[in-house]
């Protein structure tokens, strides 16, 4: 079967879907993945055909990914969706099934027009529950079960009011489909129609809520992508790792302004720990690197590095959360406040007892708070035990295979 996976966004919105595509390809399907051009080489290197989305995604990201629900009704929809709908319609031609991530939700209407099977695939929860809030309507703090329950219809309706005019115009003029009602919603309509949804995170970390009893909701486990198969660590990194105790990994990839060079140079003295810092720039080129501090510029496979760490400090993205848990190391999250998905996972890290989350601006700008958090995650025996128990469970599960099985299960229903 020809399967089109449509996904775009950051690394965390592309890498797991490549892994899912590899699982479907292994099962005998012909797989294509549509995403922004910046990931074309990455996708094709894994043997999956990449269809590039020729749309200026970067200029639209601030309004889509930094979504503020109360602003959506007054924002101009024509500017936001200029080119997006026509591109999704183009890339979804000549396929027999569509799998789409949340940012690519108009594919749901395309599948309706083409009368082909369709699957939503997400690394964030979207079904209503009292257990946790909607990932994009949270401040990173526990606000109670009532807030959690109503955060889902609130987001869905606010978002629908924002996009229903361009969606209905497109449905009528391009898809030749009837317009949808004022209170239709996006996710709520998918749920009423029992659209299969594959959740690519582990229920051992975020348990499946009791309200999710429908058999079209699948929490499969994370779709890990092995990037270290042909990767060789540099000699100086190996020398640093072998020269002393296990270090603390700190990522500056999202937190360039919050985790400064000055803070990092002081942390070994304040915590008594060795530090490995990863960034995309050369801001350490003029710093004296000691036996207690090592700088990595660019990417490095988490599955290779994290098992060698004592703890991990990062931005709160699900991919890094799951990699830390699989490696059996506690974590500290410093979420980027304009990205509520990170705030959501930071909340889950804190509530599940596998790490510490620094949420407020005061906490994130204080070297003392970061040092205290490092001392906590490296000394708390209950936290270490909790992380190791989850690690064993995550290592034993196969999220990709479970997702492929769910794909086949619902394919039988639709045939």
C-alpha positions as CSV (number, residue, x, y, z in Angstrom):
1,X,0.0,0.0,0.0
2,X,1.2,3.5,-0.8
3,X,1.3,5.5,2.5
4,X,1.9,9.2,2.7
5,X,3.1,10.6,6.1
6,X,2.7,14.4,6.3
7,X,4.5,16.1,9.1
8,X,6.3,19.4,9.7
9,X,7.7,21.5,12.5
10,X,10.9,21.0,14.5
11,X,13.1,18.0,14.9
12,X,10.7,16.5,17.4
13,X,7.9,16.7,14.7
14,X,10.0,14.9,12.0
15,X,12.4,12.3,13.6
16,X,9.7,10.1,15.2
17,X,7.7,10.1,12.0
18,X,10.7,8.9,10.0
19,X,11.0,6.0,12.4
20,X,7.3,5.3,12.0
21,X,7.8,5.4,8.2
22,X,10.6,2.8,8.5
23,X,8.3,0.5,10.5
24,X,5.7,0.7,7.8
25,X,8.2,0.2,5.1
26,X,9.6,-2.9,6.9
27,X,6.0,-4.2,7.0
28,X,5.9,-4.1,3.2
29,X,4.3,-0.7,2.5
30,X,5.5,1.9,0.0
31,X,6.2,5.0,2.2
32,X,6.6,8.6,1.3
33,X,7.1,11.4,3.9
34,X,6.2,15.0,3.1
35,X,7.9,17.7,5.1
36,X,9.8,21.0,4.8
37,X,12.8,21.1,2.5
38,X,15.3,21.4,5.3
39,X,14.7,17.8,6.3
40,X,14.9,16.3,2.7
41,X,18.4,15.0,3.0
42,X,17.8,13.7,6.5
43,X,14.7,11.7,5.4
44,X,16.2,10.3,2.2
45,X,19.3,9.2,4.1
46,X,17.0,6.7,5.9
47,X,15.8,5.3,2.6
48,X,12.4,7.0,2.6
49,X,11.3,9.1,-0.3
50,X,10.8,12.7,0.8
51,X,8.2,15.0,-0.8
52,X,9.0,18.6,0.0
53,X,6.3,21.0,1.1
54,X,6.9,24.2,-0.9
55,X,5.4,26.6,1.6
56,X,7.1,29.3,3.6
57,X,6.7,27.4,6.9
58,X,9.4,29.4,8.7
59,X,7.5,32.7,8.4
60,X,4.3,31.2,9.7
61,X,5.8,29.3,12.6
62,X,5.5,32.2,15.1
63,X,1.7,32.3,14.7
64,X,1.2,28.6,14.6
65,X,3.6,27.1,17.1
66,X,3.3,30.0,19.5
67,X,-0.5,29.8,19.5
68,X,-2.3,31.9,22.0
69,X,-6.0,30.7,22.1
70,X,-7.5,34.1,23.0
71,X,-5.8,35.8,20.0
72,X,-6.9,33.3,17.4
73,X,-10.3,34.8,16.6
74,X,-8.9,38.2,15.7
75,X,-5.8,37.1,13.8
76,X,-6.0,37.2,10.0
77,X,-6.5,33.7,8.7
78,X,-5.8,34.4,5.0
79,X,-2.2,35.4,5.7
80,X,-1.6,32.4,8.0
81,X,-2.8,29.8,5.5
82,X,-1.5,31.4,2.3
83,X,-0.1,28.4,0.4
84,X,-0.4,25.8,3.1
85,X,-3.7,24.2,2.0
86,X,-2.8,24.0,-1.7
87,X,0.5,22.4,-0.8
88,X,-1.0,19.7,1.4
89,X,-3.5,19.0,-1.3
90,X,-0.7,18.6,-3.8
91,X,1.5,16.3,-1.8
92,X,-1.4,14.0,-0.8
93,X,-2.2,13.0,-4.4
94,X,-1.6,9.5,-5.7
95,X,-1.6,7.8,-2.3
96,X,-3.7,5.1,-0.7
97,X,-3.6,6.2,3.0
98,X,-2.5,9.3,4.9
99,X,-0.9,9.7,8.3
100,X,-0.6,13.3,9.5
101,X,0.8,15.1,12.5
102,X,-1.3,17.8,14.3
103,X,0.2,20.7,12.3
104,X,-0.9,18.9,9.1
105,X,-4.5,18.4,10.2
106,X,-6.1,19.6,6.9
107,X,-5.0,16.2,5.5
108,X,-8.0,14.9,7.4
109,X,-10.3,16.8,5.0
110,X,-8.2,15.7,2.0
111,X,-8.6,12.0,3.0
112,X,-12.4,12.7,3.2
113,X,-12.3,14.0,-0.4
114,X,-10.1,11.2,-1.7
115,X,-12.1,8.6,0.2
116,X,-9.0,6.9,1.5
117,X,-8.0,5.7,5.1
118,X,-6.6,8.4,7.3
119,X,-4.7,8.4,10.6
120,X,-3.8,11.1,13.0
121,X,-0.4,10.6,14.6
122,X,0.7,12.8,17.5
123,X,3.4,13.0,20.1
124,X,1.1,15.1,22.3
125,X,-2.3,14.1,23.7
126,X,-5.4,15.7,22.3
127,X,-8.3,13.6,23.7
128,X,-10.2,15.1,26.6
129,X,-9.3,14.0,30.1
130,X,-9.2,15.1,33.7
131,X,-5.7,13.6,34.1
132,X,-3.7,16.4,32.4
133,X,-4.3,19.6,30.5
134,X,-4.3,20.2,26.8
135,X,-0.6,20.5,25.9
136,X,-1.0,23.9,24.3
137,X,-3.2,25.3,27.1
138,X,-1.0,25.0,30.1
139,X,1.5,27.2,32.1
140,X,3.5,24.2,33.4
141,X,1.7,24.1,36.7
142,X,-1.0,21.7,38.1
143,X,-4.3,23.6,37.9
144,X,-6.7,20.8,38.8
145,X,-8.9,18.2,37.0
146,X,-11.7,20.6,36.1
147,X,-9.2,22.9,34.3
148,X,-7.7,19.9,32.6
149,X,-11.1,18.7,31.4
150,X,-12.3,22.0,29.9
151,X,-8.9,22.9,28.4
152,X,-9.6,20.5,25.5
153,X,-12.9,21.8,24.2
154,X,-11.7,25.4,24.8
155,X,-8.7,24.9,22.6
156,X,-10.5,23.0,19.9
157,X,-13.3,25.6,19.6
158,X,-11.0,28.6,19.8
159,X,-8.8,27.1,17.1
160,X,-11.8,26.2,15.0
161,X,-13.2,29.7,15.1
162,X,-9.8,30.9,13.9
163,X,-9.5,28.6,10.9
164,X,-13.1,27.7,9.9
165,X,-13.5,30.4,7.2
166,X,-10.4,29.5,5.2
167,X,-11.1,25.8,5.7
168,X,-14.7,26.0,4.5
169,X,-13.7,28.2,1.6
170,X,-11.0,25.6,0.6
171,X,-13.4,22.7,1.1
172,X,-15.9,24.3,-1.2
173,X,-13.6,25.7,-3.9
174,X,-10.9,23.0,-4.0
175,X,-12.3,19.8,-2.4
176,X,-15.9,20.3,-3.6
177,X,-17.1,19.4,-0.1
178,X,-19.8,20.9,1.9
179,X,-18.8,23.5,4.6
180,X,-18.7,22.5,8.2
181,X,-20.8,24.1,10.9
182,X,-19.8,27.0,13.2
183,X,-19.3,24.7,16.2
184,X,-17.9,21.7,14.4
185,X,-14.4,21.7,15.9
186,X,-11.3,19.9,14.5
187,X,-10.4,17.3,17.1
188,X,-14.0,16.9,18.3
189,X,-15.1,16.0,14.7
190,X,-12.3,13.5,14.4
191,X,-13.4,11.8,17.7
192,X,-17.0,11.7,16.6
193,X,-16.0,9.9,13.4
194,X,-13.7,7.6,15.4
195,X,-10.6,8.6,13.4
196,X,-7.7,6.3,14.5
197,X,-5.1,8.3,16.5
198,X,-1.6,7.0,17.2
199,X,0.0,8.5,20.2
200,X,3.8,8.2,20.0
201,X,4.7,8.4,23.6
202,X,5.0,5.9,26.4
203,X,2.1,5.1,28.8
204,X,4.8,4.1,31.3
205,X,5.6,7.8,31.6
206,X,2.2,9.3,30.9
207,X,-0.5,6.7,31.6
208,X,-3.5,6.3,29.4
209,X,-6.4,8.1,31.1
210,X,-9.4,6.1,32.2
211,X,-11.7,8.2,29.9
212,X,-9.9,6.9,26.8
213,X,-11.8,3.7,26.4
214,X,-12.3,3.8,22.7
215,X,-10.4,1.3,20.6
216,X,-9.4,3.9,18.1
217,X,-7.0,5.6,20.6
218,X,-3.6,4.0,20.7
219,X,-0.8,5.0,23.1
220,X,2.0,3.0,21.4
221,X,5.2,4.1,23.0
222,X,7.7,6.5,21.6
223,X,9.0,6.1,18.0
224,X,12.7,6.2,18.6
225,X,14.9,6.8,15.6
226,X,18.4,5.3,15.9
227,X,20.9,7.9,14.7
228,X,24.1,6.4,16.1
229,X,24.5,3.4,13.8
230,X,27.3,4.8,11.7
231,X,28.3,7.6,14.1
232,X,31.8,7.7,15.6
233,X,32.5,9.8,18.8
234,X,35.5,12.1,18.6
235,X,38.6,11.1,20.6
236,X,38.5,14.2,22.8
237,X,35.0,13.3,24.0
238,X,36.0,9.8,24.7
239,X,39.0,11.0,26.7
240,X,36.8,13.4,28.7
241,X,34.3,10.7,29.6
242,X,37.0,8.3,30.7
243,X,38.9,10.9,32.7
244,X,36.4,11.1,35.7
245,X,33.0,10.6,37.0
246,X,29.8,10.6,34.9
247,X,29.0,14.1,33.9
248,X,25.9,16.2,33.7
249,X,24.6,16.9,30.1
250,X,23.3,20.4,29.5
251,X,21.7,21.4,26.2
252,X,21.8,25.0,25.0
253,X,20.1,24.2,21.7
254,X,16.8,25.9,22.9
255,X,18.1,27.9,25.9
256,X,20.9,30.0,24.5
257,X,20.0,33.1,26.5
258,X,19.0,31.3,29.7
259,X,22.1,29.1,30.1
260,X,25.0,31.5,29.5
261,X,28.7,30.7,29.3
262,X,29.2,32.4,32.7
263,X,26.7,30.1,34.3
264,X,28.2,27.0,32.8
265,X,31.7,27.9,33.9
266,X,30.5,28.3,37.5
267,X,28.4,25.1,37.7
268,X,31.2,22.6,38.3
269,X,32.3,24.6,41.4
270,X,28.8,25.0,42.7
271,X,27.7,21.4,42.2
272,X,30.9,19.4,42.3
273,X,29.9,17.8,39.0
274,X,31.5,17.5,35.6
275,X,29.6,19.1,32.8
276,X,29.1,18.4,29.1
277,X,27.4,21.3,27.2
278,X,25.9,21.1,23.7
279,X,25.3,24.1,21.6
280,X,25.1,25.1,17.9
281,X,27.6,28.0,18.1
282,X,31.2,28.7,19.1
283,X,30.5,30.6,22.3
284,X,33.0,28.4,24.2
285,X,35.9,29.0,21.7
286,X,37.5,31.6,24.0
287,X,36.8,29.8,27.3
288,X,39.3,27.6,29.1
289,X,38.0,24.1,28.9
290,X,39.0,22.1,32.0
291,X,38.7,18.5,33.1
292,X,35.3,19.5,34.5
293,X,33.7,21.1,31.4
294,X,33.4,19.8,27.8
295,X,31.8,21.5,24.9
296,X,30.0,19.7,22.0
297,X,29.1,21.8,18.9
298,X,26.3,20.4,16.8
299,X,24.4,17.2,17.0
300,X,25.2,14.1,18.9
301,X,23.1,10.9,19.2
302,X,21.2,10.9,22.5
303,X,21.0,7.1,22.5
304,X,24.8,6.9,22.6
305,X,25.5,9.8,25.0
306,X,22.7,9.8,27.6
307,X,23.5,6.3,29.2
308,X,26.9,7.7,30.0
309,X,25.4,10.8,31.9
310,X,24.5,11.3,35.5
311,X,21.6,13.6,34.6
312,X,20.3,15.6,31.7
313,X,19.3,19.3,31.5
314,X,17.2,20.2,28.5
315,X,14.3,22.3,27.2
316,X,11.5,19.8,27.8
317,X,10.8,18.4,24.4
318,X,9.3,14.9,24.4
319,X,12.1,13.4,22.3
320,X,14.7,14.4,24.9
321,X,12.4,13.4,27.7
322,X,11.9,9.9,26.3
323,X,15.6,9.5,25.5
324,X,16.5,10.5,29.1
325,X,14.0,8.0,30.5
326,X,15.2,5.2,28.1
327,X,18.7,5.8,29.3
328,X,17.7,5.7,32.9
329,X,18.9,9.1,33.9
330,X,16.9,11.8,35.8
331,X,16.4,15.2,34.2
332,X,16.0,18.9,34.7
333,X,13.7,20.8,32.3
334,X,13.9,24.4,31.5
335,X,11.0,24.8,29.0
336,X,10.8,27.5,26.4
337,X,7.8,29.5,27.6
338,X,6.6,30.4,24.1
339,X,6.2,26.7,23.3
340,X,3.5,25.3,25.5
341,X,4.3,21.7,24.4
342,X,7.5,22.0,26.4
343,X,5.6,23.4,29.4
344,X,3.3,20.4,29.2
345,X,6.1,17.8,29.3
346,X,8.0,19.7,32.0
347,X,4.8,19.4,34.1
348,X,4.7,15.7,33.5
349,X,8.4,15.3,34.4
350,X,7.9,17.0,37.7
351,X,4.6,15.2,38.6
352,X,5.9,11.8,37.7
353,X,8.9,12.1,39.9
354,X,11.6,11.6,37.2
355,X,13.1,15.0,37.5
356,X,12.9,18.7,38.4
357,X,11.3,21.4,36.2
358,X,12.3,25.0,36.5
359,X,9.3,26.9,35.2
360,X,9.3,30.5,36.3
361,X,11.6,33.2,34.9
362,X,13.2,33.6,38.3
363,X,14.0,29.9,38.5
364,X,15.4,29.8,35.0
365,X,17.6,32.8,35.4
366,X,19.1,31.7,38.7
367,X,22.3,29.7,38.8
368,X,21.6,28.8,42.4
369,X,18.2,27.2,41.3
370,X,19.9,25.2,38.6
371,X,22.7,24.1,40.9
372,X,20.2,23.1,43.6
373,X,18.2,21.1,40.9
374,X,21.3,19.3,39.9
375,X,22.1,18.4,43.5
376,X,18.5,17.1,43.8
377,X,18.4,14.9,40.8
378,X,21.9,13.4,41.5
379,X,21.2,12.6,45.1
380,X,17.5,11.7,45.4
381,X,17.4,7.9,45.6
382,X,13.6,7.7,45.1
383,X,13.9,9.6,41.9
384,X,16.7,7.4,40.6
385,X,14.6,4.3,41.4
386,X,11.6,5.7,39.7
387,X,13.6,6.6,36.6
388,X,15.2,3.2,36.4
389,X,11.9,1.4,36.7
390,X,10.4,3.4,33.8
391,X,13.6,2.9,31.8
392,X,13.3,-0.9,32.0
393,X,9.7,-0.7,30.7
394,X,10.5,1.8,27.9
395,X,13.4,-0.3,26.7
396,X,11.1,-3.4,26.5
397,X,8.4,-1.7,24.5
398,X,8.3,-1.3,20.7
399,X,6.3,1.8,19.9
400,X,6.8,1.6,16.2
401,X,5.6,-2.0,16.0
402,X,2.6,-1.2,18.1
403,X,1.8,1.8,15.8
404,X,2.2,-0.4,12.7
405,X,-0.1,-3.0,14.2
406,X,-2.7,-0.3,14.9
407,X,-2.4,0.9,11.3
408,X,-3.1,-2.6,10.0
409,X,-6.0,-3.1,12.5
410,X,-7.9,-0.1,11.3
411,X,-7.0,-0.7,7.7
412,X,-9.0,-3.9,8.0
413,X,-12.0,-1.9,9.3
414,X,-11.9,0.5,6.4
415,X,-11.4,-2.2,3.7
